[in-house]
Amino acid sequence: MKFPNSKHIDNAGAYRALTEALRKRRRGATVADITAATALPLASVQELLPLAADEYSARLEVSESGEIVYSFPRGFVSRYRGFKAGLKRFLEKSGSFLARLGSLLFKVWILFMLFGYFVLFMAIALGSFFISISAGSKNSNNRRQGSGFNIGVFSLIWRLWFYSELTRPAYGDYGRRGDKALPAKRPMHKAIFSFVFGEEDPNGDWESREKKTLIACIQSNRGVISLPEFMSLTGQNSAEAGDAILAFCAEFDGSPEATDDGTLVYRFDKLLLRSGKEDRSFSGLSTPLKRLKKFSGNSKTMNAWFGIINSVNLLFGGYFLFNALSTGPVIAGAPYHGSWLYGMTYVIFESFAGNPLSFITLGLGLVPVIFSLLFWLIPSLRFFSEKRENEQNKLENFKRIGFGHIWDKPLRVEKAGLENPAAECRPANMDAARDRVIRDMGAYSVPEVEINDRGLEVYSFRELEREKEALEKYRASLDPGQSEIGKTVFDSDA
């Protein structure tokens, strides 16, 4: 009987056969079980099993004989295929597209609303002011009875306001002034968006940074990584790290393996085949940390100007809305006892608007009031949201440092020793963060607890110490020459 080489196996068909065998043996199966059930070459089973373990969220156990047992206690449901997975991807992509489109339209709307209404309100105030002066100069004695259209202090304030610094370019001149070079300034629209929506996510490249660090750790440790090391680089607890490392194996051709004493490790032999000879040393100092978000990249002065402009819009909008609801229409020839600016605005818009009351109520009142409130509400909500996110990032960073500290010295760990001075690694509640580190690592390796002479709890992770010694022994047994790609046997330019 002729057995095909694994290279000639139909990978799609082999994978289907392997997953069907796993489905029938959800309570537990070894490589030998799957090989016997499918008659696939052993190399193909070993290659495809990590992919199936990732896709169907397998649980890995090591038997007394050192064999890895794959089981699926959470059900045998694909994370990447099927209607549910496809619908989830569609909804995620559609949601992402609609969110980007909505964000773009909303940003354009904010830009026009903020400055558009500010300019409109200034024009209304000044237009009413100059019309009042013109009418008064023609016939100072011919005033509408009881109209109250006097200029007074109110008009003088708006005249001064119009010529104030507020209407000048907020960023000053560009380029050079005389012989002095001026620094480049941010475009106005980007400054407004920064105030409302904040800056770009500083952790947008996080996935890439994390993977590069994991690969560097693997390459500097003979292609082998343990789950506690993976936890110290990702900040995940043992359950999360167990799922994530299987996905990492599927992506970078890794495979779980048991050492002689039953310790589970993960090998990535192909990541060692590098042509470059640069140093790939790794230490805890290379642990990736998530950056903290800042509220805005603008100066405090610039944000204050935006606040002033929005406040002006809110005051004007509230003024027109209140007068429209309380005063109503201004009827020619009838006694008028309302506000001067409202009455003059009504007269101005009456010449070209069929129903100036509706326009003033909605266009000059309700819309700018709602916009101005949103202009304050969005940054306020974002401030608290980013504060919570920064706290979460601090906790994750602290867990990375804490897990690494325990892995480096598993015996006699004191909570007070779990410390890091960096702002990115200091959650608001440090005591709770230390407890979280001990609890999460303790879920993987139960520690022994004792009280020292200072009355403090001391934790000894003896199983972790044993695993660390076994891992070092296993790495020492590997041939360092496995990372050599060998001499060139073919050259396309030769």
C-alpha positions as a printed NumPy array, in Angstrom:
array([[  0.   ,   0.   ,   0.   ],
       [  1.349,   3.416,  -0.969],
       [  1.188,   6.16 ,   1.637],
       [  1.394,   9.703,   0.222],
       [  3.933,  12.137,   1.548],
       [  2.427,  14.858,   3.763],
       [  3.424,  17.478,   1.193],
       [  1.007,  15.924,  -1.28 ],
       [ -1.878,  15.719,   1.143],
       [ -4.889,  17.873,   0.287],
       [ -4.636,  20.255,   3.239],
       [ -8.285,  21.268,   3.033],
       [ -9.455,  17.654,   2.975],
       [ -6.989,  16.64 ,   5.662],
       [ -8.122,  19.478,   7.892],
       [-11.768,  18.482,   7.458],
       [-10.958,  14.883,   8.366],
       [ -8.971,  16.001,  11.395],
       [-11.686,  18.327,  12.707],
       [-14.338,  15.641,  12.212],
       [-12.234,  13.231,  14.27 ],
       [-11.844,  15.852,  16.998],
       [-15.581,  16.521,  16.96 ],
       [-16.249,  12.849,  17.748],
       [-13.628,  12.887,  20.513],
       [-14.414,  16.19 ,  22.194],
       [-13.661,  14.811,  25.648],
       [-10.028,  14.239,  24.771],
       [ -7.724,  13.046,  22.002],
       [ -3.991,  12.758,  21.444],
       [ -2.   ,  12.989,  18.237],
       [ -2.02 ,   9.18 ,  18.075],
       [ -5.824,   9.078,  18.461],
       [ -6.34 ,  11.477,  15.568],
       [ -3.765,   9.718,  13.398],
       [ -5.499,   6.393,  13.964],
       [ -8.922,   7.881,  13.279],
       [ -7.958,   9.666,  10.058],
       [ -5.024,   7.637,   8.678],
       [ -3.313,  10.955,   7.965],
       [  0.479,  11.119,   8.112],
       [  1.739,  11.895,  11.594],
       [  3.487,  15.047,  10.345],
       [  0.217,  16.365,   8.897],
       [ -1.653,  15.758,  12.157],
       [  1.056,  17.525,  14.142],
       [  0.963,  20.438,  11.705],
       [ -2.821,  20.833,  11.591],
       [ -3.711,  20.178,  15.227],
       [ -2.598,  23.643,  16.474],
       [ -4.798,  25.241,  13.799],
       [ -7.826,  23.245,  14.919],
       [ -7.024,  23.909,  18.583],
       [ -7.097,  27.641,  17.907],
       [-10.214,  27.605,  15.725],
       [-12.292,  25.49 ,  18.111],
       [-10.861,  26.846,  21.419],
       [ -9.259,  23.64 ,  22.661],
       [ -8.139,  22.873,  26.171],
       [ -4.632,  21.384,  26.452],
       [ -3.677,  18.9  ,  29.154],
       [ -0.479,  16.921,  29.684],
       [ -0.831,  13.296,  30.754],
       [  1.503,  11.413,  33.093],
       [  3.208,   9.849,  30.077],
       [  3.94 ,  13.295,  28.658],
       [  1.324,  13.226,  25.899],
       [ -0.727,  16.336,  25.096],
       [ -4.483,  15.739,  25.263],
       [ -6.752,  18.048,  23.244],
       [-10.301,  18.46 ,  24.559],
       [-13.165,  20.871,  23.881],
       [-15.198,  21.389,  27.062],
       [-16.588,  24.716,  25.772],
       [-18.186,  23.125,  22.724],
       [-16.897,  22.448,  19.232],
       [-17.816,  25.725,  17.528],
       [-15.558,  27.456,  15.002],
       [-14.358,  30.958,  15.794],
       [-13.771,  31.792,  12.116],
       [-16.316,  29.873,   9.995],
       [-20.045,  29.333,   9.852],
       [-23.015,  31.682,   9.758],
       [-22.492,  33.115,  13.226],
       [-18.793,  33.859,  12.664],
       [-19.508,  35.302,   9.192],
       [-22.32 ,  37.476,  10.512],
       [-20.052,  38.729,  13.288],
       [-17.329,  39.695,  10.787],
       [-19.898,  41.387,   8.521],
       [-21.364,  43.369,  11.391],
       [-17.901,  44.365,  12.612],
       [-16.821,  45.568,   9.145],
       [-20.129,  47.319,   8.492],
       [-20.069,  48.93 ,  11.902],
       [-16.497,  50.077,  11.392],
       [-17.32 ,  51.606,   7.983],
       [-20.446,  53.354,   9.236],
       [-18.564,  54.616,  12.276],
       [-15.817,  56.129,  10.084],
       [-18.355,  57.673,   7.694],
       [-20.462,  59.018,  10.529],
       [-17.389,  60.402,  12.252],
       [-16.304,  62.207,   9.062],
       [-19.733,  63.762,   8.47 ],
       [-20.053,  64.684,  12.128],
       [-16.652,  66.376,  12.095],
       [-17.567,  68.438,   9.014],
       [-20.876,  69.382,  10.642],
       [-19.132,  70.473,  13.833],
       [-16.643,  72.605,  11.923],
       [-19.336,  74.51 ,  10.053],
       [-21.677,  74.781,  13.002],
       [-19.116,  76.147,  15.453],
       [-17.756,  78.937,  13.282],
       [-20.817,  79.317,  11.06 ],
       [-23.109,  80.18 ,  13.939],
       [-20.49 ,  82.337,  15.596],
       [-20.083,  84.422,  12.432],
       [-23.861,  84.514,  11.915],
       [-24.55 ,  85.737,  15.445],
       [-21.836,  88.389,  15.191],
       [-23.273,  89.535,  11.873],
       [-26.791,  89.718,  13.336],
       [-25.602,  91.712,  16.34 ],
       [-23.555,  94.156,  14.283],
       [-26.132,  94.371,  11.493],
       [-28.814,  95.253,  13.997],
       [-26.481,  97.763,  15.586],
       [-25.658,  99.616,  12.34 ],
       [-29.269,  99.523,  11.12 ],
       [-30.338, 101.067,  14.388],
       [-27.719, 103.831,  14.026],
       [-28.749, 104.503,  10.432],
       [-32.42 , 104.724,  11.316],
       [-31.676, 106.977,  14.265],
       [-29.585, 109.41 ,  12.214],
       [-32.4  , 109.879,   9.663],
       [-35.086, 110.57 ,  12.167],
       [-34.067, 110.503,  15.757],
       [-37.579, 111.42 ,  16.857],
       [-39.398, 108.854,  14.72 ],
       [-39.214, 105.734,  16.871],
       [-41.655, 102.902,  17.227],
       [-43.829, 103.575,  20.252],
       [-42.547, 101.63 ,  23.236],
       [-40.14 ,  99.694,  21.055],
       [-37.207,  99.986,  23.388],
       [-34.725,  99.876,  20.476],
       [-32.072, 101.875,  22.268],
       [-28.426, 101.241,  21.611],
       [-27.077, 101.531,  25.125],
       [-24.303,  99.529,  26.626],
       [-25.428,  96.286,  24.967],
       [-24.581,  97.445,  21.436],
       [-21.303,  98.973,  22.544],
       [-20.22 ,  95.663,  24.055],
       [-20.843,  93.791,  20.796],
       [-19.044,  96.441,  18.797],
       [-15.989,  96.052,  20.997],
       [-16.356,  92.272,  20.869],
       [-16.356,  92.278,  17.075],
       [-13.044,  94.109,  16.927],
       [-11.516,  92.13 ,  19.772],
       [ -8.852,  89.47 ,  19.566],
       [-11.546,  86.806,  19.381],
       [-12.162,  87.485,  15.691],
       [ -8.495,  87.387,  14.785],
       [ -6.849,  84.143,  13.584],
       [ -6.411,  82.058,  16.725],
       [ -3.103,  80.614,  15.569],
       [ -1.392,  83.824,  14.478],
       [  0.539,  84.219,  11.241],
       [  2.218,  81.409,   9.338],
       [  5.72 ,  81.386,   7.971],
       [  8.033,  84.226,   8.926],
       [  7.464,  87.573,  10.589],
       [ 10.373,  89.815,   9.766],
       [ 13.55 ,  87.838,  10.354],
       [ 12.019,  85.578,  12.991],
       [ 10.83 ,  82.148,  11.916],
       [  7.525,  81.123,  13.447],
       [  6.736,  77.509,  14.324],
       [  4.333,  75.569,  12.13 ],
       [  0.801,  75.498,  13.502],
       [ -1.869,  72.831,  13.404],
       [ -4.708,  73.407,  10.931],
       [ -7.762,  74.843,  12.628],
       [-10.03 ,  71.906,  11.752],
       [ -7.596,  69.42 ,  13.292],
       [ -7.396,  71.502,  16.45 ],
       [-11.198,  71.514,  16.756],
       [-11.405,  67.764,  16.16 ],
       [ -8.694,  67.26 ,  18.782],
       [-10.756,  69.191,  21.326],
       [-13.961,  67.277,  20.581],
       [-12.709,  63.794,  19.638],
       [ -9.18 ,  63.707,  21.032],
       [ -5.998,  62.509,  19.371],
       [ -5.371,  59.335,  17.406],
       [ -5.145,  56.169,  19.458],
       [ -1.519,  55.97 ,  20.687],
       [ -1.908,  52.185,  20.817],
       [ -3.039,  51.791,  17.233],
       [  0.094,  49.738,  16.546],
       [ -0.252,  47.734,  19.753],
       [ -0.906,  44.347,  18.142],
       [  2.217,  44.677,  15.995],
       [  4.38 ,  45.84 ,  18.913],
       [  3.201,  42.994,  21.109],
       [  3.816,  40.349,  18.455],
       [  7.306,  41.694,  17.716],
       [  8.172,  41.431,  21.393],
       [  6.856,  37.876,  21.618],
       [  8.842,  36.867,  18.536],
       [ 11.996,  38.484,  19.966],
       [ 11.501,  36.545,  23.207],
       [ 11.023,  33.269,  21.318],
       [ 14.033,  33.819,  19.064],
       [ 16.285,  34.633,  21.995],
       [ 15.182,  31.491,  23.864],
       [ 15.841,  28.792,  21.24 ],
       [ 12.35 ,  28.957,  19.78 ],
       [ 10.55 ,  28.042,  23.014],
       [  8.172,  30.003,  25.237],
       [  6.138,  28.995,  28.269],
       [  2.683,  30.143,  29.286],
       [  3.933,  32.217,  32.283],
       [  6.367,  34.023,  29.97 ],
       [  3.527,  34.653,  27.55 ],
       [  1.457,  36.044,  30.442],
       [  4.272,  38.393,  31.483],
       [  4.442,  39.858,  27.971],
       [  0.699,  40.172,  27.353],
       [ -0.68 ,  40.852,  30.843],
       [ -3.352,  38.181,  30.31 ],
       [ -4.44 ,  35.718,  32.95 ],
       [ -3.788,  32.014,  32.398],
       [ -7.151,  31.323,  30.716],
       [ -6.847,  34.27 ,  28.305],
       [ -3.186,  33.534,  27.624],
       [ -4.002,  29.874,  26.924],
       [ -6.387,  30.848,  24.121],
       [ -4.101,  33.584,  22.808],
       [ -1.012,  31.388,  22.621],
       [ -2.913,  28.812,  20.559],
       [ -3.856,  31.564,  18.102],
       [ -0.203,  32.634,  18.1  ],
       [  0.821,  29.037,  17.317],
       [ -1.629,  28.932,  14.419],
       [ -0.294,  32.208,  13.027],
       [  3.434,  31.516,  13.403],
       [  3.559,  27.751,  12.909],
       [  4.14 ,  26.844,  16.526],
       [  3.168,  23.681,  18.34 ],
       [  2.667,  22.688,  21.962],
       [  5.029,  20.09 ,  23.342],
       [  5.516,  18.372,  26.692],
       [  8.946,  18.121,  28.344],
       [ 10.158,  14.891,  29.946],
       [  8.716,  15.906,  33.316],
       [  5.335,  16.918,  31.855],
       [  5.792,  20.686,  31.561],
       [  3.866,  22.202,  28.664],
       [  5.933,  24.433,  26.349],
       [  5.36 ,  25.957,  22.924],
       [  7.929,  25.559,  20.137],
       [  8.388,  27.8  ,  17.126],
       [ 11.289,  26.214,  15.261],
       [ 10.651,  28.091,  12.007],
       [ 11.023,  31.454,  13.722],
       [ 14.661,  30.567,  14.366],
       [ 15.582,  30.251,  10.697],
       [ 16.914,  33.768,  10.221],
       [ 19.524,  34.994,   7.804],
       [ 20.297,  38.029,   9.943],
       [ 22.844,  37.627,  12.71 ],
       [ 21.879,  40.657,  14.75 ],
       [ 21.557,  40.185,  18.473],
       [ 18.128,  38.975,  19.57 ],
       [ 18.719,  39.181,  23.296],
       [ 15.663,  39.892,  25.385],
       [ 15.063,  41.066,  28.917],
       [ 12.167,  42.225,  31.041],
       [ 13.034,  45.811,  30.099],
       [ 11.699,  45.049,  26.627],
       [  8.243,  44.239,  27.952],
       [  5.795,  46.235,  25.804],
       [  3.694,  48.806,  27.611],
       [  0.504,  50.442,  26.406],
       [  0.705,  54.219,  26.112],
       [ -1.719,  56.478,  27.932],
       [ -4.197,  58.638,  26.059],
       [ -4.193,  62.393,  26.501],
       [ -7.296,  64.538,  26.304],
       [ -6.085,  66.822,  23.505],
       [ -2.961,  67.815,  21.642],
       [ -3.963,  71.495,  21.78 ],
       [ -2.666,  74.023,  24.225],
       [ -4.932,  75.029,  27.104],
       [ -5.266,  78.479,  25.561],
       [ -6.507,  77.074,  22.272],
       [ -9.076,  74.855,  23.975],
       [-10.18 ,  77.861,  26.01 ],
       [-10.851,  79.819,  22.787],
       [-13.023,  77.006,  21.474],
       [-14.876,  77.028,  24.771],
       [-15.435,  80.783,  24.528],
       [-16.741,  80.566,  20.952],
       [-19.083,  77.718,  21.864],
       [-20.266,  79.641,  24.92 ],
       [-21.109,  82.637,  22.722],
       [-23.144,  80.361,  20.447],
       [-24.916,  78.86 ,  23.452],
       [-25.736,  82.289,  24.911],
       [-27.041,  83.648,  21.615],
       [-29.013,  80.472,  20.882],
       [-30.531,  80.501,  24.358],
       [-31.316,  84.205,  23.997],
       [-33.181,  83.791,  20.705],
       [-34.972,  80.625,  21.836],
       [-36.153,  82.26 ,  25.063],
       [-37.385,  85.432,  23.333],
       [-39.064,  83.507,  20.534],
       [-41.022,  81.462,  23.067],
       [-41.775,  84.34 ,  25.445],
       [-42.258,  87.291,  23.059],
       [-43.48 ,  85.635,  19.876],
       [-43.998,  87.591,  16.619],
       [-43.254,  91.294,  16.246],
       [-46.221,  92.944,  14.546],
       [-45.611,  96.155,  12.584],
       [-47.394,  99.146,  14.074],
       [-48.201,  97.357,  17.322],
       [-46.577,  98.271,  20.66 ],
       [-43.396,  96.263,  21.281],
       [-41.926,  95.698,  24.728],
       [-39.428,  92.939,  24.002],
       [-35.653,  92.821,  23.655],
       [-33.993,  95.218,  21.238],
       [-31.826,  92.636,  19.471],
       [-34.672,  90.122,  19.115],
       [-37.   ,  92.774,  17.678],
       [-34.407,  94.052,  15.211],
       [-33.541,  90.486,  14.123],
       [-37.22 ,  89.728,  13.577],
       [-37.584,  92.834,  11.391],
       [-34.459,  91.946,   9.374],
       [-35.556,  88.361,   8.641],
       [-39.168,  89.389,   8.023],
       [-38.095,  90.948,   4.726],
       [-37.077,  87.615,   3.171],
       [-38.434,  84.874,   5.474],
       [-42.074,  83.95 ,   5.211],
       [-42.284,  82.995,   8.882],
       [-39.396,  84.608,  10.779],
       [-40.675,  83.297,  14.122],
       [-40.199,  79.658,  13.072],
       [-36.775,  80.443,  11.613],
       [-35.642,  82.235,  14.765],
       [-37.068,  79.542,  17.054],
       [-35.412,  76.654,  15.217],
       [-32.542,  78.109,  13.213],
       [-31.275,  80.684,  15.697],
       [-32.518,  79.076,  18.903],
       [-33.043,  75.342,  19.185],
       [-30.37 ,  74.128,  16.718],
       [-27.424,  76.148,  18.093],
       [-28.449,  75.346,  21.677],
       [-28.486,  71.605,  20.958],
       [-25.193,  71.831,  19.037],
       [-23.485,  73.816,  21.792],
       [-24.601,  71.324,  24.435],
       [-23.276,  68.454,  22.296],
       [-20.025,  70.348,  21.822],
       [-19.588,  70.253,  25.602],
       [-21.087,  66.813,  26.154],
       [-18.878,  64.812,  23.77 ],
       [-15.524,  65.951,  25.235],
       [-16.916,  65.497,  28.746],
       [-17.97 ,  61.91 ,  28.078],
       [-14.683,  61.234,  26.295],
       [-12.743,  62.581,  29.272],
       [-14.289,  60.04 ,  31.64 ],
       [-14.12 ,  57.25 ,  29.045],
       [-10.419,  57.84 ,  28.402],
       [ -9.792,  58.057,  32.124],
       [-11.271,  54.567,  32.552],
       [ -9.331,  53.281,  29.534],
       [ -6.077,  54.69 ,  30.881],
       [ -6.726,  52.985,  34.209],
       [ -7.297,  49.709,  32.374],
       [ -4.068,  50.173,  30.417],
       [ -2.199,  50.934,  33.635],
       [ -3.541,  47.751,  35.184],
       [ -2.565,  45.659,  32.152],
       [  0.926,  47.178,  32.157],
       [  1.251,  46.573,  35.888],
       [  0.187,  42.946,  35.411],
       [  2.901,  42.465,  32.788],
       [  5.511,  43.828,  35.159],
       [  4.065,  41.867,  38.102],
       [  3.882,  38.553,  36.229],
       [  7.446,  39.085,  35.024],
       [  8.614,  39.813,  38.571],
       [  7.048,  36.592,  39.879],
       [  8.414,  34.528,  36.984],
       [ 11.939,  35.88 ,  37.554],
       [ 11.866,  35.051,  41.281],
       [  8.931,  32.737,  42.076],
       [  9.921,  32.15 ,  45.709],
       [  9.208,  34.509,  48.586],
       [  7.251,  37.131,  46.672],
       [  6.038,  40.123,  48.686],
       [  3.206,  42.308,  47.44 ],
       [  5.157,  45.447,  48.237],
       [  7.868,  44.244,  45.868],
       [  5.422,  44.389,  42.955],
       [  6.191,  47.972,  42.054],
       [  7.094,  50.099,  39.049],
       [  7.725,  53.868,  39.064],
       [  6.526,  54.476,  35.493],
       [  3.233,  56.393,  35.266],
       [  1.97 ,  53.881,  32.673],
       [  2.26 ,  51.12 ,  35.283],
       [  0.65 ,  52.737,  38.311],
       [ -3.12 ,  52.186,  38.615],
       [ -5.034,  54.404,  41.029],
       [ -5.601,  51.469,  43.408],
       [ -2.187,  49.851,  43.734],
       [ -3.248,  47.452,  46.498],
       [ -6.041,  46.036,  44.341],
       [ -3.633,  45.762,  41.39 ],
       [ -1.129,  43.782,  43.489],
       [ -3.898,  41.474,  44.674],
       [ -4.972,  40.986,  41.062],
       [ -1.451,  39.942,  40.017],
       [ -1.163,  37.429,  42.873],
       [ -4.652,  36.06 ,  42.192],
       [ -4.171,  35.675,  38.419],
       [ -0.786,  34.002,  38.741],
       [ -2.14 ,  31.913,  41.607],
       [ -4.876,  30.577,  39.331],
       [ -2.105,  29.051,  37.204],
       [  0.247,  28.015,  40.012],
       [ -1.159,  27.917,  43.559],
       [  1.336,  29.569,  45.945],
       [  2.252,  28.75 ,  49.515],
       [  1.513,  31.642,  51.878],
       [  3.359,  32.52 ,  55.073],
       [  3.686,  35.565,  57.324],
       [  7.158,  37.099,  57.706],
       [  8.567,  38.807,  60.793],
       [  7.081,  42.146,  59.66 ],
       [  3.594,  40.683,  59.575],
       [  3.417,  40.728,  55.756],
       [  2.202,  37.905,  53.537],
       [  4.895,  36.148,  51.516],
       [  4.007,  33.966,  48.517],
       [  6.107,  31.074,  47.211],
       [  5.148,  29.698,  43.787],
       [  7.018,  26.386,  44.08 ],
       [  5.326,  24.773,  41.078],
       [  6.305,  27.81 ,  39.044],
       [  9.895,  27.436,  40.232],
       [  9.842,  23.778,  39.197],
       [  8.4  ,  24.712,  35.791],
       [ 11.07 ,  27.346,  35.309],
       [ 13.849,  24.846,  36.068],
       [ 12.297,  22.31 ,  33.695],
       [ 12.029,  24.95 ,  30.974],
       [ 15.677,  25.954,  31.347],
       [ 16.705,  22.298,  31.229],
       [ 14.6  ,  21.747,  28.122],
       [ 16.059,  24.759,  26.347],
       [ 19.58 ,  23.646,  27.233],
       [ 18.889,  20.276,  25.625],
       [ 18.   ,  21.828,  22.273],
       [ 20.597,  21.996,  19.549],
       [ 21.628,  25.653,  19.09 ],
       [ 22.478,  24.797,  15.487],
       [ 18.786,  24.436,  14.655],
       [ 18.666,  28.159,  14.03 ],
       [ 21.288,  27.955,  11.265],
       [ 19.869,  28.124,   7.744],
       [ 22.992,  26.528,   6.29 ],
       [ 25.051,  27.347,   3.233],
       [ 23.561,  28.587,  -0.01 ],
       [ 22.867,  25.73 ,  -2.426],
       [ 21.157,  27.813,  -5.111],
       [ 21.564,  31.4  ,  -6.263],
       [ 19.264,  32.844,  -8.947],
       [ 22.016,  35.254, -10.038],
       [ 24.714,  32.599, -10.215]])
